[in-house]
């Protein structure tokens, strides 16, 4: 009977730990068996000038966050060129919260560095390159996990969700920047 109870307790503990890690509430940064893997690149051409695309990316962070984004983004500390922000991303088992520093280098670069989340290490960048009247928006980075093969397995799962979230962000950025560019040309 005792071994059955221990088995249930162990299973409950593993399940609770898994949920804490997937939600971003617990970051396991052990520094043992660290493996890095690339994120991206994702590239999107946007029919808007680079300065406008940069403004669309930076505005929710550097200015007041629009109500429409409050369920996805909370800026905890705001400076002139860097913020500390929490991002909320729906995943299969709930919502993952990541806390990141976001640094802005107008008009061509936005860098993100993970502070807390489902993995111990993520650095990523949005790079904006002008091309006539359009802008190439490129995302790339790296994700790191601990614990050798187990970490590599976990990292692949997290990377898929991360890339899906960035792809959705790209779609929103492109839609808004192209809408603003169109309005600007109609005036």
LUMTOR-63813 format. One line per field, with one value per atom (N, C-alpha, C, O): residue in one letter; atom name; z, x, y negated. Coordinates in Angstrom, 2 decimals. Atoms other than C-alpha are relative to their C-alpha. Layout:
r	c(a_...)
a	c(CA_...)
zz	c(Z_...)
xx	c(X_...)
yy	c(Y_...)
This chain:
r	c(x_x_x_x_x_x_x_x_x_x_x_x_x_x_x_x_x_x_x_x_x_x_x_x_x_x_x_x_x_x_x_x_x_x_x_x_x_x_x_x_x_x_x_x_x_x_x_x_x_x_x_x_x_x_x_x_x_x_x_x_x_x_x_x_x_x_x_x_x_x_x_x_x_x_x_x_x_x_x_x_x_x_x_x_x_x_x_x_x_x_x_x_x_x_x_x_x_x_x_x_x_x_x_x_x_x_x_x_x_x_x_x_x_x_x_x_x_x_x_x_x_x_x_x_x_x_x_x_x_x_x_x_x_x_x_x_x_x_x_x_x_x_x_x_x_x_x_x_x_x_x_x_x_x_x_x_x_x_x_x_x_x_x_x_x_x_x_x_x_x_x_x_x_x_x_x_x_x_x_x_x_x_x_x_x_x_x_x_x_x_x_x_x_x_x_x_x_x_x_x_x_x_x_x_x_x_x_x_x_x_x_x_x_x_x_x_x_x_x_x_x_x_x_x_x_x_x_x_x_x_x_x_x_x_x_x_x_x_x_x_x_x_x_x_x_x_x_x_x_x_x_x_x_x_x_x_x_x_x_x_x_x_x_x_x_x_x_x_x_x_x_x_x_x_x_x_x_x_x_x_x_x_x_x_x_x_x_x_x_x_x_x_x_x_x_x_x_x_x_x_x_x_x_x_x_x_x_x_x_x_x_x_x_x_x_x_x_x_x_x_x_x_x_x_x_x_x_x_x_x_x_x_x_x_x_x_x_x_x_x_x_x_x_x_x_x_x_x_x_x_x_x_x_x_x_x_x_x_x_x_x_x_x_x_x_x_x_x_x_x_x_x_x_x_x_x_x_x_x_x_x_x_x_x_x_x_x_x_x_x_x_x_x_x_x_x_x_x_x_x_x_x_x_x_x_x_x_x_x_x_x_x_x_x_x_x_x_x_x_x_x_x_x_x_x_x_x_x_x_x_x_x_x_x_x_x_x_x_x_x_x_x_x_x_x_x_x_x_x_x_x_x_x_x_x_x_x_x_x_x_x_x_x_x_x_x_x_x_x_x_x_x_x_x_x_x_x_x_x_x_x_x_x_x_x_x_x_x_x_x_x_x_x_x_x_x_x_x_x_x_x_x_x_x_x_x_x_x_x_x_x_x_x_x_x_x_x_x_x_x_x_x_x_x_x_x_x_x_x_x_x_x_x_x_x_x_x_x_x_x_x_x_x_x_x_x_x_x_x_x_x_x_x_x_x_x_x_x_x_x_x_x_x_x_x_x_x_x_x_x_x_x_x_x_x_x_x_x_x_x_x_x_x_x_x_x_x_x_x_x_x_x_x_x_x_x_x_x_x_x_x_x_x_x_x_x_x_x_x_x_x_x_x_x_x_x_x_x_x_x_x_x_x_x_x_x_x_x_x_x_x_x_x_x_x_x_x_x_x_x_x_x_x_x_x_x_x_x_x_x_x_x_x_x_x_x_x_x_x_x_x_x_x_x_x_x_x_x_x_x_x_x_x_x_x_x_x_x_x_x_x_x_x_x_x_x_x_x_x_x_x_x_x_x_x_x_x_x_x_x_x_x_x_x_x_x_x_x_x_x_x_x_x_x_x_x_x_x_x_x_x_x_x_x_x_x_x_x_x_x_x_x_x_x_x_x_x_x_x_x_x_x_x_x_x_x_x_x)
a	c(N_CA_C_O_N_CA_C_O_N_CA_C_O_N_CA_C_O_N_CA_C_O_N_CA_C_O_N_CA_C_O_N_CA_C_O_N_CA_C_O_N_CA_C_O_N_CA_C_O_N_CA_C_O_N_CA_C_O_N_CA_C_O_N_CA_C_O_N_CA_C_O_N_CA_C_O_N_CA_C_O_N_CA_C_O_N_CA_C_O_N_CA_C_O_N_CA_C_O_N_CA_C_O_N_CA_C_O_N_CA_C_O_N_CA_C_O_N_CA_C_O_N_CA_C_O_N_CA_C_O_N_CA_C_O_N_CA_C_O_N_CA_C_O_N_CA_C_O_N_CA_C_O_N_CA_C_O_N_CA_C_O_N_CA_C_O_N_CA_C_O_N_CA_C_O_N_CA_C_O_N_CA_C_O_N_CA_C_O_N_CA_C_O_N_CA_C_O_N_CA_C_O_N_CA_C_O_N_CA_C_O_N_CA_C_O_N_CA_C_O_N_CA_C_O_N_CA_C_O_N_CA_C_O_N_CA_C_O_N_CA_C_O_N_CA_C_O_N_CA_C_O_N_CA_C_O_N_CA_C_O_N_CA_C_O_N_CA_C_O_N_CA_C_O_N_CA_C_O_N_CA_C_O_N_CA_C_O_N_CA_C_O_N_CA_C_O_N_CA_C_O_N_CA_C_O_N_CA_C_O_N_CA_C_O_N_CA_C_O_N_CA_C_O_N_CA_C_O_N_CA_C_O_N_CA_C_O_N_CA_C_O_N_CA_C_O_N_CA_C_O_N_CA_C_O_N_CA_C_O_N_CA_C_O_N_CA_C_O_N_CA_C_O_N_CA_C_O_N_CA_C_O_N_CA_C_O_N_CA_C_O_N_CA_C_O_N_CA_C_O_N_CA_C_O_N_CA_C_O_N_CA_C_O_N_CA_C_O_N_CA_C_O_N_CA_C_O_N_CA_C_O_N_CA_C_O_N_CA_C_O_N_CA_C_O_N_CA_C_O_N_CA_C_O_N_CA_C_O_N_CA_C_O_N_CA_C_O_N_CA_C_O_N_CA_C_O_N_CA_C_O_N_CA_C_O_N_CA_C_O_N_CA_C_O_N_CA_C_O_N_CA_C_O_N_CA_C_O_N_CA_C_O_N_CA_C_O_N_CA_C_O_N_CA_C_O_N_CA_C_O_N_CA_C_O_N_CA_C_O_N_CA_C_O_N_CA_C_O_N_CA_C_O_N_CA_C_O_N_CA_C_O_N_CA_C_O_N_CA_C_O_N_CA_C_O_N_CA_C_O_N_CA_C_O_N_CA_C_O_N_CA_C_O_N_CA_C_O_N_CA_C_O_N_CA_C_O_N_CA_C_O_N_CA_C_O_N_CA_C_O_N_CA_C_O_N_CA_C_O_N_CA_C_O_N_CA_C_O_N_CA_C_O_N_CA_C_O_N_CA_C_O_N_CA_C_O_N_CA_C_O_N_CA_C_O_N_CA_C_O_N_CA_C_O_N_CA_C_O_N_CA_C_O_N_CA_C_O_N_CA_C_O_N_CA_C_O_N_CA_C_O_N_CA_C_O_N_CA_C_O_N_CA_C_O_N_CA_C_O_N_CA_C_O_N_CA_C_O_N_CA_C_O_N_CA_C_O_N_CA_C_O_N_CA_C_O_N_CA_C_O_N_CA_C_O_N_CA_C_O_N_CA_C_O_N_CA_C_O_N_CA_C_O_N_CA_C_O_N_CA_C_O_N_CA_C_O_N_CA_C_O_N_CA_C_O_N_CA_C_O_N_CA_C_O_N_CA_C_O_N_CA_C_O_N_CA_C_O_N_CA_C_O_N_CA_C_O_N_CA_C_O_N_CA_C_O_N_CA_C_O)
zz	c(0.00_0.00_0.00_-0.68_-0.06_0.83_-1.36_-1.76_1.30_-2.53_-1.01_-1.88_0.87_-4.31_0.27_-0.66_-0.38_-2.37_-0.50_-1.01_0.49_-3.22_-1.52_-2.04_1.45_-6.89_-0.40_-1.31_0.27_-6.86_0.34_-0.42_-0.41_-5.00_-1.02_-1.37_1.00_-7.50_-1.29_-1.88_1.23_-10.47_0.16_-0.77_-0.23_-8.93_0.00_-0.53_-0.03_-8.30_-1.38_-1.72_1.37_-11.85_-0.81_-1.57_0.73_-13.23_0.39_-0.47_-0.47_-11.08_-0.51_-0.91_0.50_-12.07_-1.49_-1.95_1.44_-15.76_-0.25_-1.10_0.19_-15.48_0.35_-0.34_-0.39_-13.67_-1.06_-1.38_1.04_-16.32_-1.28_-1.87_1.24_-19.28_0.11_-0.89_-0.17_-17.83_0.12_0.04_-0.18_-17.34_1.44_1.73_-1.41_-13.58_0.66_1.68_-0.53_-12.96_-1.14_-2.10_0.99_-14.99_0.60_1.61_-0.46_-14.54_-0.71_-1.87_0.56_-15.11_0.81_1.76_-0.76_-13.93_-0.46_0.30_0.54_-16.17_-0.23_-0.31_0.19_-16.70_-1.31_-1.49_1.27_-20.16_-0.91_-1.64_0.82_-21.87_-1.48_-1.96_1.44_-25.50_-0.60_-0.13_0.70_-27.86_-1.35_-2.00_1.32_-30.95_-0.62_0.09_0.65_-33.55_0.00_-0.03_0.21_-33.74_-1.32_-1.57_1.28_-37.19_-0.97_-0.81_0.18_-39.33_-0.63_-1.38_0.68_-40.30_-0.70_-0.12_0.78_-43.01_-0.61_-1.13_0.57_-44.12_-0.67_-0.07_0.68_-46.69_0.27_0.06_-0.38_-45.56_-0.91_-1.09_0.92_-47.94_0.79_0.79_-0.80_-45.68_0.24_0.24_-0.27_-44.97_1.34_2.26_-1.19_-42.36_1.26_2.29_-1.20_-39.95_0.53_1.74_-0.39_-39.94_0.61_1.62_-0.55_-39.37_1.40_2.32_-1.31_-36.50_1.01_2.14_-0.88_-35.01_0.44_1.61_-0.33_-35.16_1.04_1.96_-0.95_-33.33_1.36_2.39_-1.25_-30.70_0.79_2.02_-0.68_-29.92_1.21_2.25_-1.18_-27.59_1.20_2.35_-1.07_-25.57_0.55_1.76_-0.41_-25.51_0.36_1.08_-0.32_-25.35_0.80_1.25_-0.71_-23.67_-0.82_-2.02_0.69_-24.54_-0.34_0.56_0.38_-26.52_0.73_1.04_-0.68_-24.85_-0.73_-0.10_0.80_-27.70_0.27_-0.01_-0.26_-26.65_1.48_1.82_-1.43_-22.87_0.45_1.46_-0.35_-22.82_-0.48_-0.09_0.52_-24.67_0.54_0.49_-0.36_-23.27_1.18_1.22_-1.10_-20.03_0.13_0.29_-0.20_-19.77_1.48_2.04_-1.43_-16.22_0.30_1.27_-0.13_-16.59_-1.38_-2.33_1.32_-19.41_0.07_0.91_0.14_-20.38_-1.39_-2.09_1.32_-23.49_-1.11_-2.23_1.06_-25.37_0.44_-0.30_-0.48_-23.25_0.97_1.73_-0.92_-21.43_0.59_0.05_-0.56_-19.16_-0.17_0.36_0.36_-20.42_0.19_0.01_-0.09_-19.76_-1.25_-1.62_1.17_-22.81_0.39_1.07_-0.32_-22.52_-1.29_-2.19_1.23_-25.14_0.28_1.11_-0.17_-25.37_-0.57_-1.67_0.43_-25.60_0.31_0.89_-0.17_-25.51_1.42_1.63_-1.39_-21.72_0.80_2.03_-0.73_-20.84_-0.65_-1.87_0.46_-21.09_0.56_1.76_-0.43_-20.97_0.17_-0.70_-0.25_-19.43_-0.12_0.54_0.09_-20.50_0.40_0.10_-0.36_-19.06_-0.77_-0.70_0.86_-21.41_0.09_0.32_0.27_-21.78_-1.51_-2.28_1.41_-25.09_-0.22_0.37_0.28_-26.44_-1.44_-2.36_1.29_-29.33_-0.55_0.15_0.73_-31.88_-1.29_-2.32_1.18_-34.27_-1.15_-0.93_0.41_-37.04_-0.45_-1.12_0.64_-37.76_0.86_0.32_-0.80_-34.77_1.32_1.96_-1.31_-31.76_0.54_-0.12_-0.61_-29.41_1.23_2.03_-1.14_-26.90_0.74_0.12_-0.82_-24.01_1.10_1.87_-0.98_-21.86_1.41_1.66_-1.42_-18.11_0.75_1.61_-0.62_-17.09_-1.01_-1.73_0.93_-19.08_0.06_1.02_-0.04_-19.98_-0.30_-0.16_0.22_-20.90_0.64_0.88_-0.69_-19.28_-0.89_-0.38_0.86_-22.35_-1.34_-2.07_1.33_-25.33_-0.27_0.55_0.53_-27.27_-1.43_-2.15_1.33_-30.43_-0.46_0.35_0.57_-32.78_-1.13_-1.88_1.18_-35.21_-0.74_-0.17_0.83_-38.02_-1.15_-1.85_1.03_-40.39_-1.05_-0.75_1.09_-43.79_-1.06_-1.54_1.02_-46.24_-1.39_-1.69_1.39_-49.85_-0.83_-1.06_0.72_-51.83_0.94_1.99_-0.80_-50.48_0.96_1.67_-0.89_-48.60_1.05_1.00_-1.07_-45.53_0.16_0.19_-0.33_-44.94_1.52_2.11_-1.43_-41.36_0.20_-0.29_-0.22_-40.21_1.50_2.27_-1.40_-36.92_0.06_-0.73_-0.24_-35.66_1.44_2.10_-1.37_-32.37_0.36_-0.50_-0.49_-30.21_1.32_2.09_-1.18_-27.49_0.67_-0.01_-0.73_-24.78_1.08_1.78_-1.04_-22.52_0.69_0.14_-0.78_-19.87_-0.04_-0.54_-0.20_-19.20_-1.29_-1.50_1.15_-22.48_-0.87_-1.38_0.91_-24.45_0.45_-0.38_-0.50_-22.20_-0.33_-0.77_0.33_-22.65_-1.49_-1.89_1.45_-26.41_-0.43_-1.25_0.29_-26.56_0.41_-0.37_-0.50_-24.44_-0.85_-1.17_0.82_-26.48_-1.34_-1.82_1.29_-29.73_0.16_-0.69_-0.24_-28.26_0.21_-0.35_-0.29_-26.93_-1.27_-1.54_1.22_-30.19_-0.99_-1.62_0.90_-32.22_0.43_-0.39_-0.50_-29.99_-0.13_-0.46_0.07_-29.93_-1.43_-1.66_1.39_-33.72_-0.47_-1.26_0.35_-34.06_0.54_-0.16_-0.59_-31.71_-0.77_-1.00_0.77_-33.66_-1.37_-1.85_1.29_-36.95_0.12_-0.73_-0.22_-35.55_0.23_-0.23_-0.20_-34.40_-1.34_-1.60_1.32_-37.90_-0.78_-1.44_0.71_-39.34_0.50_-0.30_-0.58_-36.94_-0.35_-0.69_0.34_-37.54_-1.46_-1.77_1.43_-41.32_-0.29_-1.03_0.23_-41.27_0.43_-0.32_-0.51_-39.12_-0.76_-1.09_0.72_-40.90_-1.41_-1.88_1.36_-44.34_0.03_-0.89_-0.14_-43.14_0.16_-0.49_-0.21_-41.87_-1.24_-1.55_1.21_-45.03_-1.06_-1.77_0.98_-47.17_0.36_-0.52_-0.45_-45.08_-0.28_-0.68_0.25_-45.41_-1.45_-1.76_1.42_-49.19_-0.52_-1.54_0.42_-49.43_0.43_-0.11_-0.53_-47.49_-0.96_-0.67)
xx	c(0.82_0.00_0.87_0.55_-0.89_2.85_0.65_0.76_-0.63_4.54_-1.00_-0.62_1.03_1.27_-0.19_-0.29_0.13_0.92_1.21_1.04_-1.21_4.54_-0.06_0.34_0.14_3.83_-0.96_-0.67_0.94_0.78_0.61_0.44_-0.64_2.73_1.05_1.15_-1.01_5.59_-0.65_-0.21_0.69_3.20_-0.62_-0.56_0.58_1.42_1.08_0.88_-1.11_4.75_0.56_0.84_-0.48_5.95_-1.01_-0.63_1.04_2.63_-0.04_-0.16_0.00_2.70_1.24_1.15_-1.24_6.32_-0.13_0.24_0.21_5.46_-0.89_-0.57_0.93_2.55_0.67_0.47_-0.71_4.73_1.01_1.15_-0.99_7.45_-0.70_-0.28_0.66_5.04_-0.68_-0.80_0.66_3.26_1.01_0.64_-1.02_6.56_0.15_0.95_-0.08_6.04_1.27_1.71_-1.22_9.11_0.98_0.71_-1.06_12.29_1.10_1.69_-1.07_14.73_1.29_1.52_-1.27_18.13_1.10_1.64_-0.95_20.50_1.44_2.37_-1.34_23.45_0.73_1.96_-0.59_24.04_-0.54_-1.75_0.42_23.98_-0.69_-1.62_0.65_23.07_0.16_1.27_0.04_22.10_-0.67_-1.71_0.57_21.47_-0.53_0.06_0.53_19.32_-0.47_-0.94_0.42_18.55_-1.51_-2.25_1.40_15.19_-0.07_0.72_0.15_14.03_1.07_1.65_0.58_14.77_-1.40_-1.73_1.26_11.32_0.19_0.74_-0.14_11.20_-1.34_-2.04_1.27_8.25_0.25_0.86_-0.06_8.12_-1.30_-2.39_1.16_5.79_-0.04_0.97_0.18_4.42_-0.19_-1.26_0.00_5.31_1.45_2.33_-1.37_8.38_0.53_-0.25_-0.65_10.87_-0.36_-0.65_0.29_10.22_-1.40_-1.62_1.37_6.50_-0.11_-0.80_0.02_7.04_0.63_0.10_-0.64_9.42_-0.96_-1.08_0.96_6.82_-1.11_-1.50_1.07_4.14_0.51_-0.22_-0.57_6.46_0.22_-0.13_-0.43_7.69_-1.13_-1.07_1.04_4.49_-0.63_-0.76_0.64_2.82_0.94_0.49_-0.99_6.05_0.38_0.41_-0.56_7.29_-1.06_-0.78_1.11_3.91_-1.03_-0.73_1.05_0.66_-0.43_-0.69_0.40_-0.24_-1.49_-2.30_1.42_-3.52_-0.80_-0.29_0.87_-6.45_-0.08_-0.16_0.10_-6.59_1.16_1.05_-1.17_-3.14_0.19_1.12_-0.20_-3.59_-0.03_0.58_0.02_-4.33_1.26_1.50_-1.21_-1.06_1.28_2.34_-1.20_1.32_-0.25_-1.25_-0.02_2.00_1.42_2.36_-1.31_4.87_0.14_-0.65_-0.22_6.23_0.88_0.63_-0.88_9.00_0.24_0.47_-0.13_9.31_1.09_1.04_-1.03_12.42_-0.11_-1.10_0.06_13.26_0.37_-0.14_-0.42_14.95_-0.06_0.38_0.09_14.26_-1.17_-1.48_1.10_11.33_0.18_0.90_0.16_10.68_-1.47_-2.33_1.38_7.54_-0.34_0.50_0.54_5.42_-0.84_-1.68_0.77_4.05_-0.81_-0.30_0.90_1.09_-0.37_-0.97_0.20_0.88_-0.84_-0.46_0.79_-1.90_0.75_1.30_-0.58_-0.54_-1.01_-2.06_0.95_-2.20_-0.51_-1.69_0.41_-2.25_-0.25_-0.16_0.29_-3.09_0.67_0.67_-0.67_-1.19_1.41_1.62_-1.39_2.58_0.31_-0.01_-0.44_3.95_1.51_2.23_-1.43_7.37_0.25_-0.55_-0.42_9.15_1.29_2.23_-1.15_11.62_0.38_-0.46_-0.42_13.72_-0.12_0.17_0.14_13.04_0.75_0.41_-0.85_15.65_-0.24_-0.31_0.34_14.96_1.16_1.72_-0.99_17.47_-0.65_-0.55_0.72_15.42_0.94_2.07_1.26_14.64_0.19_-0.69_-0.29_16.27_0.07_0.27_-0.23_16.41_-0.77_-0.88_0.61_14.48_0.55_0.44_-0.58_16.22_-0.79_-1.21_0.72_14.51_0.95_1.70_-0.78_16.19_-0.92_-1.50_0.88_14.27_0.56_1.74_-0.34_14.29_-0.62_0.02_0.70_11.72_-0.94_-1.65_0.89_9.90_0.19_0.78_-0.03_9.62_1.36_1.54_-1.38_13.32_0.93_0.50_-0.88_16.38_0.65_1.18_-0.74_17.73_-0.70_-0.95_0.45_16.27_0.51_0.32_-0.31_17.74_-0.51_-0.36_0.57_16.06_-0.02_0.02_0.00_15.98_-1.00_-1.22_0.73_13.66_0.93_1.38_-0.86_15.75_-0.83_-1.50_0.80_14.16_0.93_1.79_-0.83_15.76_-0.89_-1.83_0.82_14.35_0.32_1.46_-0.17_13.81_-1.01_-2.13_0.92_12.27_-1.12_-0.86_1.17_8.76_-0.42_-1.42_0.34_8.75_1.09_2.15_-0.94_10.48_0.07_-0.96_-0.17_11.94_0.12_1.03_-0.03_11.17_0.51_-0.07_-0.66_13.45_0.08_0.46_-0.12_13.30_0.96_0.88_-0.94_16.11_0.45_0.35_-0.47_17.54_0.52_0.79_-0.40_18.58_-0.71_-1.03_0.70_16.94_0.91_1.48_-0.85_18.83_-0.76_-1.60_0.60_17.77_1.10_2.19_-0.93_19.51_-0.41_-1.49_0.26_19.69_0.08_-0.74_-0.36_21.10_-1.19_-1.88_1.05_18.61_-1.39_-2.23_1.30_15.66_-0.21_-1.29_0.09_16.39_-0.17_-0.92_0.13_16.79_-1.43_-2.01_1.39_13.38_-0.93_-1.79_0.83_11.80_0.21_-0.75_-0.30_13.55_-0.69_-1.16_0.69_12.09_-1.48_-2.07_1.43_8.58_-0.22_-1.14_0.14_9.08_0.27_-0.44_-0.34_10.71_-1.16_-1.40_1.15_7.68_-1.07_-1.59_1.00_5.29_0.51_-0.26_-0.59_7.68_-0.09_-0.50_0.03_7.95_-1.44_-1.67_1.41_4.16_-0.46_-1.16_0.37_3.73_0.63_-0.02_-0.66_6.28_-0.67_-0.87_0.68_4.59_-1.31_-1.62_1.25_1.26_0.28_-0.48_-0.37_2.99_0.34_-0.06_-0.34_4.42_-1.26_-1.32_1.24_0.92_-0.67_-1.13_0.62_-0.42_0.79_0.21_-0.85_2.55_-0.20_-0.36_0.16_2.21_-1.36_-1.45_1.35_-1.54_-0.10_-0.61_0.10_-1.25_0.90_0.46_-0.91_1.79_-0.53_-0.48_0.53_0.24_-1.28_-1.52_1.21_-3.06_0.40_-0.15_-0.44_-1.25_0.67_0.47_-0.66_0.86_-1.04_-0.89_1.06_-2.28_-0.75_-1.05_0.68_-4.02_0.86_0.35_-0.92_-0.92_0.08_0.27_-0.07_-0.92_-1.34_-1.37_1.32_-4.67_-0.24_-1.11_0.22_-4.35_0.45_0.34)
yy	c(1.20_0.00_-1.26_-2.24_1.15_-2.38_-0.29_-1.45_0.21_-1.83_-0.55_-1.34_0.55_-2.54_-1.49_-2.29_1.41_-5.80_-0.80_-1.90_0.69_-6.73_-0.18_-1.22_0.10_-5.99_-1.12_-1.89_1.09_-8.28_-1.35_-2.31_1.25_-10.97_-0.43_-1.61_0.31_-10.75_-0.47_-1.46_0.39_-10.91_-1.40_-2.20_1.33_-13.92_-1.07_-2.16_0.95_-15.63_-0.28_-1.43_0.16_-15.03_-0.82_-1.71_0.74_-16.28_-1.47_-2.34_1.39_-19.41_-0.75_-1.91_0.62_-20.12_-0.29_-1.37_0.19_-19.64_-1.21_-2.04_1.12_-22.09_-1.33_-2.32_1.23_-24.67_-0.41_-1.59_0.29_-24.39_-0.48_-1.47_0.38_-24.55_-1.36_-2.07_1.31_-27.59_-1.13_-2.30_1.03_-29.41_-0.44_-1.33_0.37_-29.62_0.54_0.01_-0.60_-27.44_0.17_0.89_-0.15_-27.78_0.85_0.48_-0.87_-24.93_-0.39_-0.02_0.45_-26.53_0.66_0.08_-0.81_-23.83_-0.18_0.09_0.17_-24.64_1.31_1.33_-1.33_-20.91_0.58_0.68_-0.59_-19.37_-0.98_-0.61_1.05_-22.67_0.28_0.54_-0.17_-22.28_-1.22_-1.67_1.14_-25.19_0.45_1.32_-0.28_-25.04_-1.31_-2.20_1.24_-27.72_-0.14_0.84_0.35_-29.44_-0.74_-1.65_0.66_-30.45_0.46_1.53_1.33_-32.13_0.06_0.97_0.28_-33.35_-1.34_-2.27_1.23_-36.01_-0.35_0.52_0.48_-38.11_-1.34_-2.23_1.29_-40.90_-0.74_-0.20_0.81_-43.68_-1.23_-1.91_1.13_-46.31_-1.29_-1.90_1.24_-49.24_-0.40_0.46_0.45_-51.37_0.54_0.79_-0.56_-50.10_-0.78_-0.16_0.81_-53.01_0.29_0.33_-0.30_-52.23_1.39_1.57_-1.36_-48.51_0.00_0.63_0.09_-49.31_-0.63_-0.15_0.68_-51.67_0.96_0.95_-0.96_-48.95_1.02_1.39_-0.96_-46.52_-0.65_-0.07_0.64_-49.02_-0.65_-0.69_0.78_-50.94_0.67_0.02_-0.59_-48.40_0.11_0.20_-0.09_-48.21_-1.37_-1.58_1.29_-51.80_-1.03_-1.99_0.89_-53.53_0.81_1.91_-0.73_-52.52_1.21_1.09_-1.22_-48.92_-0.07_-0.30_0.04_-48.84_1.08_2.15_-0.96_-47.10_1.32_2.37_-1.22_-44.59_0.96_2.15_-0.85_-43.29_0.33_1.06_-0.20_-43.28_1.46_1.80_-1.42_-39.54_0.72_1.87_-0.60_-38.87_-0.64_-0.02_0.75_-41.50_-0.92_-1.64_0.96_-43.35_-0.53_0.24_0.61_-45.81_-0.30_-1.06_0.17_-45.67_-1.20_-1.92_1.17_-48.27_-0.55_0.20_0.61_-50.77_-1.06_-1.97_1.02_-52.74_-0.61_-0.38_0.63_-54.76_0.96_0.84_-0.93_-51.91_1.46_2.35_-1.38_-48.81_0.13_-0.79_-0.29_-47.23_1.40_2.24_-1.34_-44.26_0.32_-0.38_-0.28_-42.58_1.47_2.35_-1.36_-39.50_0.24_-0.58_-0.42_-37.69_1.23_2.13_-1.11_-35.30_0.71_0.11_-0.76_-32.55_1.24_2.06_-1.21_-29.95_1.22_1.16_-1.27_-26.39_1.09_0.82_-1.11_-22.96_0.15_0.44_-0.28_-22.72_-1.27_-1.24_1.23_-26.33_-1.21_-1.36_1.21_-29.61_-0.01_0.20_0.14_-30.00_-1.48_-2.29_1.37_-33.18_-0.05_0.70_0.25_-34.36_-1.44_-2.33_1.35_-37.38_-0.25_0.54_0.29_-39.03_-1.47_-2.33_1.37_-42.13_-0.18_0.73_0.32_-43.82_-1.32_-2.34_1.17_-46.27_-0.46_0.35_0.59_-48.63_-0.82_-1.66_0.78_-49.96_-0.49_0.17_0.49_-52.11_-0.32_-0.75_-0.62_-51.60_1.44_2.00_-1.28_-48.25_1.24_2.33_-1.21_-45.93_-0.06_-1.10_-0.20_-44.61_1.31_2.35_-1.19_-42.14_0.41_-0.43_-0.57_-39.86_0.95_1.69_-0.93_-38.02_0.52_-0.25_-0.64_-35.54_-0.17_0.04_0.09_-36.19_1.18_1.79_-1.14_-33.55_0.61_-0.09_-0.69_-30.91_1.49_1.99_-1.45_-27.24_0.62_1.83_-0.45_-26.99_-1.03_-2.17_0.95_-28.61_-1.05_-2.04_0.92_-30.41_-0.20_0.76_0.38_-32.25_-1.41_-2.31_1.33_-35.17_0.00_0.98_0.07_-36.35_-1.45_-2.38_1.34_-39.33_-0.11_0.85_0.41_-41.03_-0.95_-1.94_0.84_-42.52_-0.55_0.21_0.65_-45.03_-0.58_-1.41_0.45_-45.61_-0.64_-0.01_0.64_-48.17_0.54_0.91_-0.42_-47.17_-0.79_-0.33_0.88_-50.03_-0.43_-1.01_0.37_-50.56_1.11_0.98_-1.12_-47.24_0.18_-0.44_-0.31_-45.89_1.51_2.19_-1.41_-42.45_0.08_-0.50_-0.24_-41.41_1.41_2.38_-1.29_-38.59_0.25_-0.63_-0.41_-36.71_1.18_2.12_-1.10_-34.51_-0.05_-1.09_-0.04_-33.39_1.38_2.21_-1.32_-30.47_0.28_-0.63_-0.49_-28.42_1.02_1.88_-0.93_-26.55_0.73_0.14_-0.83_-23.70_0.79_0.97_-0.81_-21.63_1.47_1.81_-1.44_-17.88_0.83_1.72_-0.83_-16.52_0.38_-0.50_-0.48_-14.36_-0.43_-0.79_0.44_-15.19_-1.48_-1.88_1.42_-18.89_-0.25_-1.13_0.15_-18.51_0.30_-0.42_-0.35_-16.79_-1.16_-1.57_1.09_-19.56_-1.26_-1.96_1.17_-22.25_0.03_-1.01_-0.11_-20.95_-0.33_-1.00_0.29_-21.09_-1.49_-2.09_1.43_-24.61_-0.82_-1.79_0.74_-25.79_-0.03_-1.05_-0.03_-24.68_-1.00_-1.75_0.95_-26.64_-1.44_-2.34_1.34_-29.62_-0.52_-1.66_0.41_-29.71_-0.27_-1.19_0.23_-29.43_-1.37_-2.10_1.30_-32.43_-1.16_-2.18_1.06_-34.49_-0.14_-1.26_0.05_-33.58_-0.79_-1.63_0.73_-34.84_-1.49_-2.34_1.41_-38.05_-0.65_-1.78_0.53_-38.52_-0.34_-1.38_0.25_-38.23_-1.27_-2.09_1.20_-40.88_-1.25_-2.28_1.14_-43.19_-0.39_-1.57_0.28_-42.88_-0.62_-1.61_0.52_-43.47_-1.45_-2.29_1.38_-46.61_-0.95_-2.06_0.89_-48.07_-0.27_-1.41_0.20_-47.51_-0.84_-1.63_0.84_-49.03_-1.46_-2.34_1.39_-52.13_-0.58_-1.75_0.49_-52.40_-0.36_-1.36_0.26_-52.21_-1.26_-2.07_1.21_-54.87_-1.22_-2.27_1.11_-57.07_-0.40_-1.57_0.33_-56.84_-0.54_-1.22_0.49_-57.58_-1.44_-2.11_1.36_-60.85_-1.06_-2.25)
